[in-house]
Amino acid sequence: MAIIVNLDVMMAKRKISAGELAEAVGITPANLSILKNNKAKAVRFSTLNKLCEVLDCQPGDILEYKPESEEE
C-alpha cells in the first residue's frame, strides 16, 4: 500500500508506550498494533484526530505517501 503509518516515530518522540497510547486514544492495543504495522486498510478520521491530539502532532507526522514503486 502507498500510505505508510509512522506511529512508532511519533511514539518514540513523545515517549509513550503502545498501551498508554491505545488507552488514551480509546482503541484496543490490537487495533493500535494493526495501525503501527501498516496492516490497516483504513483509519477513521475520529481515530486520526485523537492520535494527533494525544501525540500533539499533525496527520502528516503520522501518515506518509510513498508511490508503490518506492516501497521496501
Helices and strands as residue ranges (DSSP letters): E 3-5, H 7-14, H 18-25, H 29-36, H 45-55, H 59-62, E 63-65, G 68-70
